[in-house]
Amino acid sequence: MIITSIEAPRPQEIKTRLPSTRILKILIITSILLFVVIVTVLTAIVLLLYFPAKCIDNDACKRSDHAACGGIGTKSGEWPFQVSLQRNGNHICGATLVACRWILSAAHCFEGRDTESWTAVFGLHFLDQSNNHNVQHRKIKKIIIHPRNTPATFDYDVALLELVHPVQYTDFVQPACLPAATASLLTGRRCIIIGWGTTEENGSPSNELLQTEVKVFNNSQCRIGKVRITKQMICAGFLEGGRDACQVQN
């Protein structure tokens, strides 16, 4: 009898090859870089969506494209540097935003240097809509009256106001681009005046921000009763009347 020994086939061994140390390092570095990129992009999106532009005056001035009897209505955001100076919620005077912490107004608006009761309102179109989401409120830190101001004649009728906190520049709040110190308004030139002033002589203030066009006159041509027109002033309007900055406008 012949006995033949037959061995059962052995199961094929499955070899598992682990990635090398170099490949693992590359994968880890790639994952970290991808994570950093994702976090950076998400952070940038959040900042753009939820935080207004910072106060950078030079850049804001470059972006900016841009008070009355017989005036016509304006569009919201058309004059982003226009400011309403208010006391206890009431509009008293207009002002101009010239930098993120500074506004320019008329000295005759301030009988004293008390800042507590004053609030500057920015991005405002209708006076009764000061709670609009485009509107910003800032308290006044300091009132600087021109040292040569003469209340009796309105000469050097200029005041500079410092804000407690800077404004945030938006499409509705932008500084005015100031002219060069040597710039002058030529006689006959047409200019725009804006404000919430009265719409007729001795009338009521306008709730809406108004604008109108006036013509610049030589100061020697301009006479307002016994008021002396000085070189610090600008005389503008129309000889026939109808459109101007009613009474004393800022």
Beta strands, then each sheet from edge to edge (+ up, - down):
strand 1: 72-73
strand 2: 82-87
strand 3: 90-99
strand 4: 102-105
strand 5: 118-122
strand 6: 136-145
strand 7: 159-163
strand 8: 190-195
strand 9: 210-217
strand 10: 235-237
sheet 1: 1+ 9- 8+
sheet 2: 1+ 9- 10+
sheet 3: 2+ 3- 4+ 7- 6+ 5- 2+
end
